[in-house]
Amino acid sequence: MKLFKLNTSNLILADQLSAYRMAYQKPIKNKEYFVFIGLPGVILGGLLYYLTYSLILTSIGLLIGLIFGWRSLLPKVIYRSYTILSFNERNRMLNLMTQQVSDQSKTPREILERVTKRLNGELSQDFMPIVIKIATGVTNFEIKEMFHQIKAKYYQDIIFVQYMEQLETNFLSGFDNHNTLKDMTIYHNQLRSKRDLFLKSKSEYFKDCQLLIMIFLILITAIEFGFGHQKFVETFSNTLVGKVDSIIYVTLFAIIMYHFTVLFFDDIITEVRIR
């Protein structure tokens, strides 16, 4: 089974990566494979070729870039997209539930059934079996077990878990906790707003990263044109010192880009995590 590197401590299988993508989106497209796997290889290989005109070093840079895209970048992109869409759908569910709970004429089962029908993707699949089982009649123990599975799956989203606990209480005792549910929904909406601002600020840093890549390319081009192409090749590219300097230069560039991706995809701040 093929492995994809998600971060420094976790590996996810290829079918898990596909499952993350299919939870709320369409299958991975060939264009995305090229962008997130091919582009790092093209950048590293291209830089080495531009500096050394060595096919061997270019091939090594291309291979390293492809491996990085395959094992790290693509999984990070897909997993982040999944977490964002999953969080948004949970947020939408809480808002729908809170609106429906205000109608005292509806039972908790009717409310959950109506809301579940309006959910999308994975979250709908999570709650549909619960709706069906409750409709056919289940014991309190079974209700607790079903909600426990939901809370365990989304444990990182503390507010959502607390909301599920209150919803579970509704099913078990019929306790009127509309105000509590409303407050939790407000908190979740605030968390989503702060997360959106956080992600927006990251997109600005991504533009800075693109600018940094352009600066690297411009610097190399300026040096080459300053010496003249032929002299640049003879006195730098084809010399041992030039090749060593080029490898160091591209290695530093790769390290900077790697640390940037680590920070860029670190979205823990958007959710409360139990450690």
C-alpha positions, -999 to 999 in steps of 0.1 A, spaced: 0 0 0 14 34 -10 22 58 18 18 96 19 36 117 45 11 139 63 36 154 88 67 144 106 50 119 129 21 105 109 18 86 76 -15 81 58 -24 55 32 -32 63 -3 -68 51 2 -71 73 32 -60 103 12 -86 95 -14 -112 91 13 -104 126 27 -108 140 -8 -141 122 -15 -156 132 19 -167 166 6 -151 169 -29 -146 152 -62 -117 128 -69 -82 142 -72 -76 156 -107 -45 151 -129 -39 188 -128 -36 187 -90 -11 159 -93 10 180 -116 8 211 -95 14 196 -61 38 168 -71 53 180 -103 58 217 -95 83 211 -66 103 188 -88 103 214 -117 114 242 -93 143 223 -77 154 206 -109 150 238 -128 171 258 -103 199 232 -104 199 231 -142 199 269 -144 229 271 -121 250 241 -131 237 229 -165 243 194 -152 217 168 -161 227 146 -132 222 173 -106 190 184 -124 177 148 -122 185 146 -85 168 179 -78 138 168 -99 135 135 -80 138 152 -45 111 177 -55 88 149 -68 92 129 -36 85 160 -15 53 167 -35 42 131 -34 49 124 3 43 158 19 28 186 -1 -1 168 -18 -13 151 14 -11 183 33 -31 202 7 -59 176 6 -60 170 43 -62 208 50 -90 211 25 -108 182 42 -105 197 77 -118 231 64 -148 217 46 -156 193 75 -154 221 100 -177 243 78 -203 215 75 -203 210 113 -207 247 118 -237 246 94 -252 217 112 -250 235 146 -268 265 131 -295 244 115 -300 224 147 -303 256 168 -328 271 145 -349 239 146 -346 234 184 -364 267 189 -396 250 175 -410 234 207 -435 214 186 -408 192 172 -392 163 190 -354 158 191 -357 129 167 -377 150 142 -352 178 144 -322 156 139 -339 138 110 -348 171 93 -313 186 98 -295 154 87 -313 155 54 -299 189 47 -263 179 55 -237 172 29 -208 148 25 -193 128 53 -212 145 81 -245 134 65 -232 98 63 -222 100 100 -256 110 112 -279 91 88 -274 57 106 -281 74 139 -314 89 126 -325 55 112 -317 36 144 -334 62 166 -365 60 143 -367 22 147 -363 24 185 -331 21 205 -322 20 242 -306 48 261 -273 29 261 -273 26 223 -280 64 220 -250 71 243 -228 48 222 -238 64 189 -231 99 202 -199 87 217 -187 76 183 -195 110 168 -177 128 197 -147 105 194 -144 112 157 -145 150 160 -128 153 194 -106 181 182 -137 204 177 -144 209 214 -175 231 209 -190 206 185 -184 178 210 -201 198 238 -230 205 215 -234 168 209 -234 162 246 -263 186 250 -281 170 221 -276 136 236 -291 150 268 -322 160 248 -327 125 236 -322 109 270 -341 132 292 -359 158 270 -342 186 289 -349 221 275 -314 235 268 -321 257 238 -302 287 253 -272 265 259 -273 253 224 -276 288 211 -246 300 231 -225 271 218 -235 279 182 -225 315 187 -191 304 200 -187 280 171 -195 308 146 -170 331 163 -144 303 160 -151 299 123 -148 337 118 -114 337 136 -103 307 116 -112 323 83 -92 354 92 -63 332 102 -64 314 68 -67 346 50 -36 360 67 -18 328 57 -28 333 20 -9 367 22 22 349 34 18 325 5 21 355 -18 53 365 0 66 329 -7 59 333 -44 77 366 -43 107 349 -26 109 323 -54 108 351 -80 137 368 -61 157 336 -62 152 334 -99 159 370 -106 191 369 -85 204 339 -105 194 356 -138 211 389 -128 243 370 -119 243 351 -152 236 382 -174 262 402 -154 289 377 -163 276 368 -197 261 334 -204 293 318 -218 316 332 -191 291 322 -164 291 286 -177 329 284 -180 338 301 -147 310 290 -125 286 263 -138 313 239 -151 336 243 -121 336 222 -89 333 253 -68 304 265 -88 286 232 -85 292 230 -47 280 266 -43 249 259 -64 240 228 -44 244 248 -12 223 276 -26 195 253 -38 196 233 -5 191 264 15 162 274 -8 147 239 -3 151 241 35 134 275 36 105 262 14 101 231 36 99 251 68 74 275 51 51 246 42 53 232 77 42 265 92 17 272 64 -2 240 69 -1 241 107 -37 250 114 -39 237 150 -48 272 161 -82 269 143 -93 242 166 -89 233 203 -69 201 205 -68 178 235 -32 166 242 
